[in-house]
Amino acid sequence: MKQLCIGFIGLGLIGGSIAKALRANHYPCTIVAYEKEDVSSIDYLQIALSDGTINKISHNLTEDFASCDIIFLCAPIQVNISYLPQLKTCIKNTCILTDVGSVKSIMHTAISSYDLEQHFIGGHPMAGSEKSGYLNSSEFLLENAYYILTPTNKVAKKQVSLLTNIIKRINAIPIVLDPKDHDSITADISHVPHIIAAELVNLVKESDDSTEKRKLLAAGGFKDITRIASSSPAMWQNICITNKDSIIHSLKKFQSNLDQVVTALENQDSEYLYQIFESAGIYRNQIPNSKGIIQRIYELYIDITDEPGAIAIIATLLGSNGISIKNIGIIHNREFEQGVLRIELYSEEALLKAKKSLQSHNYVIYERS
């Protein structure tokens, strides 16, 4: 297999994870990563160079990226777009340009305006973390995660095949979509849920008083369904602006659904209310557990007795088996949950190992479906 030259503009969580996965899976390539000389993340590039993830640090885009076969644009969307004029002047005819952003239509529009459609295959790896930056990247982050591709109509099929094979090589699952379909889907399953979660939290915050009883009682189910409201406000501001049409369309549909619920409540329409819960429950139970846009939580719940050292015993047991705990705590509001103690782990492997270890010591384990 021919050794490719692969360039990265932005080597943070996603870019770093792709580069590390390429290395871990022995893909034949030379990797060059670009950053402006006055940016503090150069320190991270030195680490990436030292650990063998990249072969070269570049501060000259037009010179060092002229020989690239593939260029991954891994900066924020507007920053990626700002690099297009420079790239247009230097990339070779067969170079593939791809990005990793969660909004695709705006990128395709920019690509078209710079007449770069024969090069571009939009990309969106559906994985992430609440932590950012190269130091939090991992060769396993994209493993078994869907990786959406949105090729233009002008890019060669062999180029799409090349990028598809690379995605398979890093153990992700490629799916080809139209960019508008992608943005509509992500609005429904990711962008609008983040907005709703944020507004649910704001509703409780604005309804609370000086005694903060709502905050006290919100632990448990409410905190879980609004977890994504803790995501980066700057990132979600950017997503909302760049995918505004799809988000507005989805929000209006949701708003209409809420209006129907209000009407059903006013009319005491018990049949309608039953149907919305039944329908939602059936559909949700059919959703697979593979990695998606919203990061999965690896958690389990345990019944423990209220006695000194009970939590310490469990922590010691897990630690002695090489299992790191991400978060642990008593659940005071268990209206919709079983188990007194909630334990959050870092990976599915750690979850399975913890479950086996605890069950072998006769702890009763509960998992959320």
N, C-alpha and C positions, 0 to 999 in steps of 0.2 A: 504494500500500500504506500502511495506517495506521501511523503511528509509534508504537511501543510503549515503555512504560517498563519497563525490566528492572533488577531489583535483585540484588545479589550480597552474600551474607553469607560472608565469607572470599574474599579475592582473592589466593590463592597461585598455585601452579603450574597447577592445573586451572582454577580460576575465572578467573585472569588470562589463560590461553590461550583460553578460551571468549570472554571479553570482547574480546581482541585480534582473534580470528577474526571476530567480529561486525563490528568496525570495518574490518578489512582487506577483508571481502566486502561492505561498504557496506550492511549491514542497517539499515533505518530504525528507530533506537531511541535513547532516552535512557538512559544507564546510571548508576545510583547504587550506590555500594559502602559497606557498613556496617562500622564497627569501634568497639569501646568506646574511650572517650577515653584510658584509661590503658594502652593496648596499644602496644608499640613499633612494630608494623607500620604504624602511621599514616604513617610516613615513606614506605613503599612506596605507600600510597594517594596521597600527594602527588606521587610520581613518575608514577603512573597518571593523575592529573589533569593533570599537566604534559605528558605525552606524548599526551594526547588520547584515551586508552582509556576513561576514565570522564568523566562530566559533573559529578558531585557526590560529595562525601564526606559520609556521614551518621553522626551519633552519636545519632540519635533514631529508633529502629526503628519505633515505632508511628506517628510523624508522617510520616516520609519514605517509608515503604514502603506507606502506605495507597493510593497511586495506582498501584502496580506492577501490570503485566499478567502478569509472570512473575518469580518469585523463585528464584534458584539458591542452594541451601544447600551451600556448599563448605567448611565447617569439618569437623572430625572428627565421626563419627556421634553420639556422646553430646552434643557441643556443639550440633549441629544440632537434636537433640531438645529441648535446653533452651530453644531459641528458640520452639518451637511454641506455648506458652501466650500469649506476646506477639503472635505473628503471628495467632493465632485472633481476637484482639480488634480487629485493624485492617485485615486484607486485605479487598478487595472480593470480591463473589460470583463474579466471572469470573476471578479471579487463579489462575494455575497455580503450584503449589509443586513444585519438583523438586530432587533432590539429586545428588551425583556420587560417592557412596560405593560401595565394592566389596562391601558386604553389604546386602541389600535387605529381608529378612523383618523384621528388628528395627525398621527404619524404618517399614514398613507397619503394624506392630503399634502403634507410637507414634502414627502418623497416625490410626489408627482410634480410639485411646483419647481423642484430642482432637477427634474428629468432624470431621476435615478431609479425609475421603476424596474428596469431590467436587472437591477442589483438586489432589490429589497424583498425579504421574506420576514414579515413581522413575527415576533415571538412573544409568548407569555408563559413562563414556567409558573404553574399554579402551586407554589410552595413559598414559605417565608418563615419569619420568626419575629417575635416582639423586639429582638435585638438586631442591630444593624452593624455594618462595617465588616471589613475583611477578617478581623479577629474572630468574628462569630460565624464566618462561613464554614461550610463542611462539605466534604466529598459525598456525604449521604443525604444532603438536604433535598435534592431533586429525585432521589431514588423512589420509583413507583409513583411519582407525581405526574399528573397530566401536564403536557407541554404543548400549548396551543401554537400553531403556525398559521399565519395569514399571508400567503404569497400574493404578489401582484399578478395581474394577467400577463405581464410582459417578462417575468423571470423564467428562465429555462427550467424545464422539468428535471433535468439532471442536477441542477443546483438545489432544487427542492429535495430531491432524493439524497443528495450529499448531506444536507443539514438534517434531514430526517434520520439518516443512519448515525450521525453524530449524537443526536438526542437519544437514540436507542442505545448507543454505546455507553452513555453515561447513566443508563438504567432508568431514564424517564420514559413517558408514554406519549408519543406525538399524536396530535389530532389536528387536522386541517379544517379551518373555518374561514368564512368570509369575514372581513374586518367589522362590518356593520352588525352581523350576527353575533360576533364575539362581544362587541360593546353592549349589545342588548342583553345578552346572557349574563355578563358580569355585572351589569347594572342590577339585574334581578337577584342574583345569588350572592353578591358581595357588596356593591356600592350602596344600594338602598338599605340592606340590613345594617350597615355601619351607621348610616344616617339615623335610622329608626332607633338603634341601640343608644346613640348619643342623645336623641331627643327623649327617650324613656328616662334616661338618667337625669336629664335636665328637668323633666316633668316632676320627678320625685324631689330633686333639689329645690325647685321653685315652690313646691307644695310643703316643704318641711318648715319647721319653726325653730326657735332657739333651743328647744329641748332635743332636737334632732332624732326623734323617735323613728322616723322613716329610715334614716341612715343606719340606725342600730338594727332594725328589723329586716333590712334589705339583704343581709347575708343569705347565702343559699341560692335558691332558684333564681331570684332577681339578679343577683350578682353574676351568675353563670350566663344567663341569656343576654346580659349587657357587657360581657367581658370585652368584646371587640371595640367598645367605646373608649378603651384605654389606648387605642392605636395612635400613631403619630398624627397630630392635628395638621402639621404642615403637609404631610403626604396626602391626607384625605382632602384637604383644601384643594390641592393640585388635581387630584382625581376628579373631584366634583366639577371643577372648572373645565377640565379637558374632556369629560364625558357627559356634559350637562344635558344634551338632548335626550340621550337614552335614560338618564337618571330622572329627568322631568317626566318623561313618558311613564316610567315605572311608578314614580311617586303619585302621579295622578290616578293610575289604576288602583294603587293601594288606598289612596284617599277615598276613591269611590267605594271600595270594599268596606272601609271603615264607616262610611255614611250608611251603607246597607245594614251594618251591624247596629248602628244607632237606631235606625228605623225599626229593626227587629226587636230591639230592647223596648222601644216606646210602644210597639204593638204587642209586646209579650209573645212574639212569634217563636215559640219553643222549638218547633220543627226546624226552622232555619238555623237557629243557634246550634242545635244538635248536629246538623249537617256540616257546618263549617268545621267543627271539631273532629267529626268522624272523617271527613274528606282529608283534612290536614294530617291526621294521624296515620291513615292508610298510606298516603303518598310519602310522608316522612320515613315510615318504616321500610319503604322500598329504596331509599337512598343508600348507595353503597358506602362503605367505610374507608374508601381509598382517599389519598390526600387530595384536597381541593384548595380553593382560594383562601378560605378561612382556615387558619391553622388548627389542626386537631389538638385537643388536650388529652394527654395520657394520664388518667386519674383513676383512682379506686377509692372506695369507701369501706370503712371497717367498724364493726361493733367492738368497743373496748369498755372495760369497767372503769368507774370513776375512782381511781386510787393513785397514790403517788408513784411516779416512775413509769406509768403505763405507756406514755408516748416515748419515753427514753428507751424502753425495752424494744419497741418496734423499730425505732431509728437505729439502734445498735444491731438488731437482727438484719436489717436491710444493708447497713454499712458493712457488716461482716461478710456479706455475700457480694460485695462490690457494686452495690446499687446506690447511685446518688439521688438524693431527694431534691426536687426543684422547689416544692412548697408543701407545707404540712400544717394542719390546724383543725381545731374542733369546730364542727358545724352546729351553731346554736339554733338556726332556723331550718328545721328538717321537714317542713310542710310537704315538700315535693321530693324529698330525698330519703334514702335509707342509709344508715351508717352514721356513727358519731364522729369518726375521724376521717378527714379527707386528705389523701396523699396524692400529690402531682409529681410525675416522673418526667424524664427528658425524652424518652423514646418508647416505641412500642416494645422493643426488646426488653428494656428495663421494666416495663409494665408487666409483661408476661413472667419475667423472672421474679418480680416482687410478689405477684399473685401466687406463684408456685411456692415460694419460700414461706409466705404468711399462712397459706392453707396447710402447709406441712406442720405448722405449729398450732393448728386448730382455730385460727382466726376466721371469722365469718366475713367474706368479701362480697361487696356489691359493686357492679359496674354499670355506668350509664349506657344505654343503647343509643 
